[in-house]
Amino acid sequence: MLITFESNAHTDVTMFADIAKSLIKMMGHSGTIPSAIAAKDIQASLERLKKALEAESQEDLDEDVNENEDEEETEVSMSGRAFPLIEMLKAAAKEEQPIMWYQK
């Protein structure tokens, strides 16, 4: 299943549902699909998402210390997956536009 994020301030962003739901929850929302963020709430959602990603990144660094350094990394980080959504949030905040998401 795919989730699409849509805003008049940015091109659509589509991602797998499990990743999208995690990011939606990191923004402080319930994970309900479909749903939306009002323009006035975009900046707060962006800040919550950034803080959650920073915390998760630190946890990943702590785990990496215990793993073998010779192993090749092939997994995309949550921060990497969140990048297009973060860009959408920034554009929506700047242009004072809401963001909606729905299942595709």
C-alpha contacts under 8 A as a table, 3 or more apart, distances in Angstrom:
res1	aa1	res2	aa2	distance
1	M	16	F	6.15
1	M	17	A	5.61
1	M	103	Q	7.15
1	M	104	K	6.87
2	L	14	T	6.57
2	L	15	M	5.60
2	L	16	F	4.62
2	L	17	A	5.08
2	L	103	Q	5.86
2	L	104	K	5.29
3	I	14	T	5.56
3	I	15	M	5.54
3	I	16	F	6.12
3	I	17	A	5.37
3	I	20	A	6.46
3	I	101	W	6.61
3	I	102	Y	5.56
3	I	103	Q	4.56
3	I	104	K	5.75
4	T	12	D	6.61
4	T	13	V	5.57
4	T	14	T	4.21
4	T	15	M	6.58
4	T	101	W	5.39
4	T	102	Y	5.55
4	T	103	Q	6.36
4	T	104	K	6.60
5	F	12	D	5.66
5	F	13	V	5.07
5	F	14	T	6.23
5	F	85	L	7.80
5	F	99	I	6.69
5	F	100	M	5.67
5	F	101	W	4.29
5	F	102	Y	6.82
6	E	10	H	7.49
6	E	11	T	7.08
6	E	12	D	4.83
6	E	13	V	6.73
6	E	99	I	5.62
6	E	100	M	5.22
6	E	101	W	6.06
7	S	10	H	5.66
7	S	11	T	7.07
7	S	12	D	6.85
7	S	88	M	7.59
7	S	92	A	6.91
7	S	97	Q	6.67
7	S	98	P	6.16
7	S	99	I	4.80
7	S	100	M	6.54
8	N	11	T	7.55
8	N	92	A	7.65
8	N	97	Q	6.49
8	N	98	P	7.79
9	A	88	M	7.25
9	A	91	A	5.61
9	A	92	A	5.12
9	A	95	E	6.26
9	A	97	Q	6.23
10	H	88	M	5.60
10	H	91	A	6.37
10	H	92	A	7.13
11	T	88	M	7.69
13	V	84	P	6.63
13	V	85	L	6.68
13	V	88	M	7.94
15	M	19	I	6.91
15	M	20	A	6.15
16	F	19	I	5.66
16	F	20	A	6.16
17	A	20	A	4.95
17	A	21	K	5.89
17	A	103	Q	7.95
18	D	21	K	5.30
18	D	22	S	6.32
19	I	22	S	5.17
19	I	23	L	6.29
19	I	78	M	7.99
19	I	81	R	7.81
20	A	23	L	5.14
20	A	24	I	6.07
21	K	24	I	5.00
21	K	25	K	6.16
21	K	31	G	5.33
22	S	25	K	5.20
22	S	26	M	6.17
22	S	31	G	7.56
23	L	26	M	4.88
23	L	27	M	6.30
23	L	49	L	7.06
23	L	82	A	7.12
24	I	27	M	5.16
24	I	28	G	6.80
24	I	29	H	5.72
24	I	30	S	7.29
24	I	31	G	5.56
25	K	28	G	5.10
25	K	29	H	4.93
25	K	30	S	5.82
25	K	31	G	5.48
26	M	29	H	7.26
26	M	48	R	6.49
26	M	49	L	5.08
26	M	52	A	5.87
26	M	53	L	7.85
27	M	45	S	4.68
27	M	46	L	6.55
27	M	47	E	7.78
27	M	48	R	5.17
27	M	49	L	4.62
28	G	45	S	6.56
28	G	48	R	6.69
28	G	49	L	7.76
29	H	32	T	7.69
32	T	35	S	6.10
33	I	101	W	6.72
33	I	102	Y	5.58
33	I	103	Q	6.67
34	P	100	M	7.41
34	P	101	W	5.46
34	P	102	Y	4.29
34	P	103	Q	6.69
35	S	100	M	5.82
35	S	101	W	5.63
35	S	102	Y	6.82
36	A	98	P	7.06
36	A	99	I	5.46
36	A	100	M	4.04
36	A	101	W	6.06
37	I	41	D	6.25
37	I	42	I	6.35
37	I	98	P	5.62
37	I	99	I	5.28
37	I	100	M	6.43
38	A	41	D	5.37
38	A	42	I	6.58
38	A	97	Q	7.51
38	A	98	P	4.76
38	A	99	I	6.88
39	A	42	I	5.42
39	A	92	A	7.10
39	A	93	A	6.65
39	A	96	E	5.15
39	A	97	Q	4.88
39	A	98	P	4.26
39	A	99	I	7.38
40	K	43	Q	7.31
40	K	93	A	7.89
40	K	96	E	7.12
40	K	98	P	7.98
41	D	44	A	5.58
41	D	45	S	6.32
42	I	45	S	5.13
42	I	46	L	6.14
42	I	89	L	6.39
42	I	92	A	7.09
42	I	93	A	5.66
42	I	98	P	7.30
42	I	99	I	7.98
43	Q	46	L	5.07
43	Q	47	E	6.28
43	Q	89	L	7.48
43	Q	90	K	7.69
43	Q	93	A	5.93
44	A	47	E	5.16
44	A	48	R	6.25
45	S	48	R	5.16
45	S	49	L	6.14
46	L	49	L	5.13
46	L	50	K	6.21
46	L	86	I	6.87
46	L	89	L	6.21
46	L	90	K	7.49
47	E	50	K	5.16
47	E	51	K	6.24
48	R	51	K	5.20
48	R	52	A	6.14
49	L	52	A	5.16
49	L	53	L	6.12
50	K	53	L	5.13
50	K	54	E	6.15
51	K	54	E	5.09
51	K	55	A	6.25
52	A	55	A	5.14
52	A	56	E	6.18
53	L	56	E	5.03
53	L	57	S	5.95
53	L	78	M	7.11
53	L	79	S	6.05
54	E	57	S	5.02
54	E	58	Q	6.24
55	A	58	Q	5.18
55	A	59	E	6.38
56	E	59	E	5.02
56	E	60	D	6.23
57	S	60	D	5.04
57	S	61	L	6.27
57	S	79	S	7.63
58	Q	61	L	5.04
58	Q	62	D	6.28
59	E	62	D	5.10
59	E	63	E	6.31
60	D	63	E	5.09
60	D	64	D	6.12
61	L	64	D	5.03
61	L	65	V	6.57
62	D	65	V	5.55
62	D	66	N	7.46
63	E	66	N	5.60
63	E	67	E	6.87
64	D	67	E	5.08
64	D	68	N	7.83
65	V	68	N	7.99
68	N	71	E	5.89
69	E	72	E	7.94
76	V	80	G	6.22
76	V	81	R	6.82
77	S	80	G	5.10
77	S	81	R	6.38
78	M	81	R	4.97
78	M	82	A	6.00
79	S	82	A	4.98
79	S	83	F	6.19
80	G	83	F	5.35
81	R	84	P	7.21
82	A	85	L	5.33
82	A	86	I	6.09
83	F	86	I	5.07
83	F	87	E	6.25
84	P	87	E	5.12
84	P	88	M	6.27
85	L	88	M	4.94
85	L	89	L	6.14
86	I	89	L	5.01
86	I	90	K	6.20
87	E	90	K	5.13
87	E	91	A	6.24
88	M	91	A	5.14
88	M	92	A	6.01
89	L	92	A	5.07
89	L	93	A	6.02
89	L	99	I	7.78
90	K	93	A	5.17
90	K	94	K	6.18
91	A	94	K	5.10
91	A	95	E	6.14
92	A	95	E	5.18
92	A	96	E	5.49
92	A	97	Q	4.77
92	A	98	P	6.45
92	A	99	I	7.18
93	A	96	E	4.93
93	A	97	Q	6.55
94	K	97	Q	7.96
